[in-house]
Amino acid sequence: MDTSRRKVLAAAAAAGVMAAAPVTAYASGGGRPVKERFGTLADGTAVHRWTLRNGGTRLKVLSYGGIVQSLELPDRHGRYANVSLGFDDLDAYVSSSPYFGALIGRYGNRIAGGRFTLDGREHRLSVNDGPNSLHGGARGFDKRVWDVEPFTGRTGVGLVLRYVSADGEMGYPGTLRVTVTYTLTPRGEWRVDYAATTDRATVVNLTNHTYYNLAGEGGGDILGHELRLAASRYTPTDATLIPTGELAPVAGTPFDFRSGKPIGEDIRTAHPQLVLAQGYDHNWVLDKGATARPRPVATLRDPGSGRTMTIATTEPGVQFYSGNFLDGTLAGPSGRTYRQGDGLCLETQAFPDSPNRPEFPSTVLRPGETYRSTTVHRFRAH
């Protein structure tokens, strides 16, 4: 296998999550996933919504884009709220969504110039972010309808989502067969297991793009949330948010979250990297590297509600995005508009632009190999 990192990634199945937006409490036990019609695309394709509940958590997922439409969690007093940003209707997801809750592929994050060379052949991708390709291109996995199969079992309740990405789709080589499993465990964890195979050498980097606000969707900004990241380095970017190739130390900079601090503490510092991105929108190099089993790398806490989320992953990086480009033009189920900093993303991932950076961990997948990645979200309130 030509991927040093993929050799150490192992698949597993099990999972969890918790609840969101003033909602009545429900039993902590699990139940069968519930399916309902959510809408219809312009070509007549039906889109469904699945509701999962287990361990005191409720998760609503769309077949369109594998989107997490709602994640409901209790606060320290047992009051539930939806802690993910999103919409009430399908049309908004199709026309306006900045990747709210979506599955991202074939390559999460940015690829410089919308091109890369593999085995001596250049591949030109869909360009949709200035000069670059972002999150798989203009019609990535977030804009596809996935086949969804529900399950219940000892490890939890969940959904198996499947999609076949054709050779040449958005410029990527190889027919890629993708399976993503969302599981809510009996402890209320939300586990995401990714797997993919190809019939031709390609690059793969899958993630989820949920925007979190642990105070509740529409509950204001996340600047008071406390974030801790187990990362001593990050990847600075150029003006188009492409990594320069440097693995810069966070020590002595606004990018140091090793001991934990409020997100707003340094976000307005006139650091050149914060100015370029209008806030945080960078990849942190996790100290643990790529691992066979998910290991804790990030903790997010809202002091007001007491809600805390801990993220464990097999991936070597995490993109922390502080919602810099939310501009008040979109409104969520709460009826309130989303403005800069009203939600944040923690996207577990390989490094951005790895296909053009041989010094970064490889994202190449070849026939006969299986891409595997796992991320687990654990919740509590105190």
C-alpha positions in Angstrom: 0.0 0.0 0.0 1.4 3.3 -1.1 -0.2 5.1 1.9 1.9 5.2 5.0 -1.1 6.5 7.0 -3.7 4.1 5.6 -1.9 1.1 6.8 -2.5 2.1 10.4 -6.2 3.0 10.0 -8.6 0.3 11.1 -12.4 0.1 10.7 -14.8 -0.5 13.4 -18.6 -0.3 13.9 -20.4 1.2 16.9 -21.4 4.7 17.7 -23.3 7.5 19.4 -24.6 11.2 19.9 -27.0 13.5 22.0 -29.8 16.2 21.6 -30.6 19.9 20.3 -33.2 23.2 20.2 -35.7 23.4 23.1 -37.3 20.0 22.8 -39.0 17.8 25.3 -36.9 15.1 26.8 -37.1 11.5 25.7 -36.1 8.1 27.0 -32.4 7.4 27.0 -32.9 3.9 25.4 -32.6 3.3 21.7 -35.3 2.4 19.1 -35.6 1.6 15.5 -34.6 4.4 13.1 -37.6 6.3 11.8 -37.9 7.3 8.1 -40.0 10.1 6.7 -40.2 12.1 3.4 -38.2 15.3 3.6 -38.6 16.7 0.1 -38.1 16.2 -3.7 -35.3 17.3 -5.9 -35.9 19.1 -9.2 -35.3 15.9 -11.1 -38.0 14.1 -9.0 -35.7 12.2 -6.7 -37.2 11.7 -3.3 -35.1 12.8 -0.2 -35.8 11.2 3.1 -35.0 12.1 6.7 -34.0 9.4 9.3 -34.3 10.0 13.0 -32.0 8.0 15.3 -32.2 8.1 19.1 -30.1 6.3 21.7 -28.4 6.9 25.0 -30.2 10.2 25.5 -29.2 11.6 22.0 -31.2 12.3 18.9 -29.8 12.6 15.4 -31.7 13.5 12.2 -29.9 12.6 9.0 -30.9 13.3 5.3 -30.3 11.0 2.4 -29.3 14.1 0.5 -25.6 14.7 1.2 -25.7 12.5 4.3 -26.5 15.7 6.1 -26.8 15.9 9.8 -29.9 18.1 10.0 -30.3 18.1 13.7 -28.3 16.9 16.7 -30.2 17.2 20.0 -28.4 17.2 23.4 -29.4 17.9 27.0 -27.8 20.7 29.0 -26.8 20.4 32.7 -30.5 20.7 33.7 -31.6 18.1 31.2 -33.1 20.6 28.8 -32.7 19.7 25.1 -31.5 21.8 22.2 -30.4 21.3 18.7 -26.7 22.1 18.7 -26.1 22.0 14.9 -26.8 24.7 12.3 -29.0 23.9 9.3 -32.3 24.4 7.6 -35.9 23.2 7.9 -36.4 22.6 4.1 -34.6 20.8 1.3 -34.5 23.8 -1.1 -32.3 25.7 1.3 -29.8 22.9 1.5 -29.7 22.6 -2.3 -29.4 26.3 -3.1 -27.7 28.0 -0.1 -25.9 25.7 2.2 -22.3 26.3 3.2 -22.0 22.5 3.8 -24.2 22.5 6.9 -23.9 19.0 8.4 -22.8 17.4 5.1 -20.6 14.4 4.2 -17.6 15.7 2.4 -15.8 14.0 -0.5 -14.1 12.9 -2.6 -11.6 15.2 -1.0 -12.3 17.3 2.1 -10.8 20.7 2.2 -8.8 22.5 -0.6 -6.6 21.3 -3.4 -4.4 24.0 -4.9 -5.3 25.1 -8.5 -7.9 22.4 -8.7 -5.2 19.9 -10.0 -2.8 17.2 -8.8 -0.4 14.7 -10.5 -0.6 11.0 -9.6 1.6 8.4 -11.2 2.9 10.9 -13.7 -0.6 12.0 -14.9 -2.2 15.3 -14.1 -5.8 15.4 -13.1 -7.9 18.6 -13.3 -10.7 19.0 -10.8 -13.8 21.0 -10.5 -12.7 24.5 -9.3 -15.2 26.1 -6.9 -13.3 28.2 -4.4 -11.4 30.9 -6.2 -8.6 29.2 -8.1 -8.9 26.0 -5.9 -11.1 22.9 -5.6 -12.9 22.8 -2.3 -14.7 19.8 -0.7 -14.7 17.7 -3.8 -15.8 20.4 -6.3 -19.0 22.1 -7.4 -21.0 18.9 -6.9 -19.3 16.9 -4.3 -20.6 14.1 -2.1 -22.6 16.8 -0.1 -24.8 17.2 -3.1 -25.5 13.6 -3.9 -28.4 11.4 -2.8 -27.0 8.4 -0.8 -28.5 5.0 -0.5 -29.4 4.5 3.2 -29.9 1.3 5.1 -31.0 1.5 8.8 -29.8 -1.0 11.5 -30.3 -1.8 15.1 -28.0 -4.0 17.2 -25.8 -4.5 20.2 -23.5 -1.7 19.3 -26.3 0.8 18.8 -28.7 2.1 16.2 -27.7 3.7 13.0 -27.5 4.1 9.2 -25.3 2.7 6.5 -24.9 5.2 3.7 -23.6 4.2 0.3 -22.6 6.1 -2.8 -20.7 5.1 -5.9 -18.6 8.0 -7.4 -18.0 7.4 -11.1 -14.6 7.5 -12.7 -13.9 11.1 -13.7 -16.6 12.6 -11.4 -15.5 16.2 -10.6 -12.2 15.3 -12.3 -11.2 12.5 -9.9 -9.8 9.2 -11.3 -11.3 5.9 -10.5 -14.7 4.5 -9.6 -14.9 5.0 -5.8 -17.3 2.9 -3.8 -18.0 4.7 -0.5 -19.7 3.4 2.7 -20.3 5.7 5.7 -21.8 4.4 8.9 -23.5 6.7 11.4 -24.0 5.0 14.8 -25.5 6.2 18.0 -24.2 4.0 20.8 -26.0 3.1 24.0 -23.9 5.7 25.7 -25.2 8.4 23.4 -22.0 8.7 21.3 -22.1 9.5 17.6 -19.6 7.4 15.7 -18.8 7.9 12.0 -17.0 5.1 10.2 -15.8 5.8 6.6 -14.7 3.1 4.1 -13.9 3.3 0.4 -12.4 1.2 -2.4 -11.4 2.1 -5.9 -10.6 0.4 -9.2 -8.0 3.0 -10.2 -5.4 5.0 -8.2 -7.0 8.1 -6.7 -7.0 10.3 -3.7 -9.5 10.3 -0.8 -10.2 12.4 2.2 -13.6 12.1 3.8 -15.1 14.1 6.6 -18.3 15.6 8.1 -19.0 19.3 8.1 -21.4 19.8 10.9 -21.5 23.4 12.4 -21.8 23.2 16.2 -23.1 25.7 18.7 -23.4 23.9 22.0 -25.6 26.7 23.4 -28.2 25.7 20.8 -28.9 26.6 17.2 -29.7 30.3 16.9 -28.4 30.9 20.4 -25.7 33.5 19.6 -22.0 33.1 18.8 -19.5 30.5 19.8 -16.8 32.9 21.0 -17.3 32.0 24.6 -17.0 28.2 23.9 -13.9 26.7 25.3 -11.8 24.7 22.9 -8.9 22.4 23.6 -6.8 20.8 20.7 -4.1 18.2 21.2 -1.9 19.8 18.5 1.5 21.5 18.9 1.6 22.5 15.2 -0.6 23.8 12.5 -0.4 24.4 8.7 -0.2 28.1 7.8 -1.8 29.1 4.5 -1.4 31.5 1.6 -4.1 34.1 0.7 -6.3 31.4 -0.9 -6.2 29.2 2.3 -3.8 26.6 0.7 -1.1 25.3 3.1 2.3 26.7 2.5 3.9 23.4 3.4 5.2 24.7 6.8 4.3 22.8 10.0 4.4 25.8 12.3 4.5 25.6 16.1 1.4 27.0 17.9 3.4 28.0 20.9 3.3 31.8 21.5 0.6 32.3 18.8 -3.3 32.6 18.8 -3.3 29.0 17.5 -2.3 27.5 20.8 -5.3 25.6 22.2 -3.3 22.9 23.9 -4.4 24.0 27.4 -7.8 25.1 26.3 -9.2 28.6 26.1 -12.3 30.6 24.9 -12.4 30.8 21.1 -12.9 34.5 21.3 -9.8 35.1 23.4 -7.4 35.7 20.6 -9.6 35.6 17.5 -9.3 39.4 16.9 -5.5 39.4 17.3 -3.8 41.0 14.3 -1.9 37.8 13.4 -1.4 37.5 9.7 -3.0 34.1 9.5 -6.1 35.3 11.3 -6.3 38.3 9.0 -6.1 36.1 5.9 -8.9 33.7 7.0 -10.9 36.3 8.8 -10.7 34.1 11.9 -9.7 30.5 12.3 -9.9 28.3 9.2 -6.8 26.1 9.5 -5.6 22.5 9.8 -4.1 21.5 13.1 -1.4 18.8 13.0 -2.5 16.4 15.7 0.3 15.3 18.1 -0.9 11.7 17.9 -0.6 11.4 14.1 -2.7 8.8 12.3 -3.7 6.0 14.6 -5.3 2.6 14.3 -8.0 3.4 16.8 -9.7 6.7 17.5 -7.9 8.8 20.1 -9.2 12.0 21.8 -7.9 15.1 20.1 -10.4 17.9 20.8 -12.8 19.0 23.6 -15.4 21.8 23.1 -17.5 23.1 26.0 -20.1 25.8 26.4 -19.9 27.1 29.9 -23.5 28.5 29.8 -25.2 25.2 29.1 -22.5 22.9 30.4 -22.6 20.8 27.2 -19.3 19.3 26.3 -18.2 17.4 23.2 -15.0 15.4 23.0 -13.8 14.2 19.6 -11.7 11.1 19.1 -10.3 10.2 15.6 -7.9 8.0 13.7 -7.0 11.0 11.4 -3.8 13.0 11.6 -5.4 16.5 11.3 -8.5 18.5 12.2 -9.7 21.7 10.5 -11.0 24.2 13.0 -13.3 26.7 11.2 -14.9 29.5 13.3 -17.8 30.2 11.0 -16.0 33.3 9.5 -18.1 33.5 6.3 -21.5 33.3 7.8 -22.9 36.7 6.9 -26.5 37.0 8.1 -28.0 35.9 4.8 -29.1 32.5 6.0 -31.6 31.6 8.7 -32.0 28.4 10.6 -35.0 26.5 12.2 -34.9 29.0 15.1 -35.9 31.8 12.8 -32.7 33.6 13.6 -30.0 34.5 11.0 -26.6 33.1 11.1 -23.8 35.6 11.5 -20.0 35.4 11.7 -19.0 33.0 14.6 -22.5 31.6 15.2 -21.2 28.1 14.6 -17.9 26.2 14.3 -16.6 23.1 12.5 -14.1 20.5 13.7 -13.4 18.5 10.6 -11.2 15.4 11.2 -9.1 14.9 8.1 -5.9 14.4 6.2 -4.1 17.6 5.5 -5.4 20.0 2.9 -3.6 19.9 -0.5 -1.9 16.6 0.4 -2.0 15.4 -3.2 0.4 18.2 -4.1 2.5 17.9 -0.9 4.5 14.7 -0.8 5.9 15.7 2.6 2.3 15.5 4.0 0.7 12.1 5.0 -0.4 10.4 1.8 -4.0 10.3 0.8 -3.5 8.0 -2.2 -5.8 4.9 -2.5 -5.0 2.1 -4.9 -7.0 -0.9 -6.2 -7.0 -3.7 -3.7 -6.7 -1.3 -0.7 -9.5 0.0 1.6 -9.6 3.5 2.9 -10.8 3.5 6.5 -11.3 6.4 8.9 -13.3 6.7 12.2 -14.3 9.7 14.3 -16.3 9.4 17.6 -18.2 12.3 19.2 -18.8 11.9 23.0 -21.2 14.2 24.9 -21.9 15.1 28.5 -23.3 18.1 30.4 -22.0 19.4 33.7 
